[in-house]
């Protein structure tokens, strides 16, 4: 018997309110382990976000930016 089946066997014997607690606990664990989705930045968005943190970075208006279609 695998772990999921063993959890199921235990959960079947629980009263409904306790089974709901187990389900909520499992859901909370799943949520904690999910990596946040990261949005890819366009070149323009990247420069606007990070240019101010780089000393002597050229002014954004003077840059000739080109986007790549795919990586």
C-alpha positions, 0 to 999 in steps of 0.5 A, a space after each residue: 500500500 502506498 502512502 496516499 492509500 494509507 492516508 485514505 484508509 485512515 481518513 475514511 475512518 474519521 468523522 466528517 469534521 476531522 476528515 475536513 481538517 485533514 483535507 485542509 491540512 493537505 491543501 495547506 501543504 500543497 499551497 506552501 510548496 508551490 513556487 510563485 509564478 514569475 512573469 517574464 519581463 520585456 526588455 523595456 520592463 527590465 530596464 525600467 525596473 533595474 536601470 536605476 540601481 546600476 551606476 552610470 547606466 545610460 538614459 532609457 530614452 537613448 537606448 535602442 531596444 529590440 525584443 527577442 521573439 523566442 529564447 
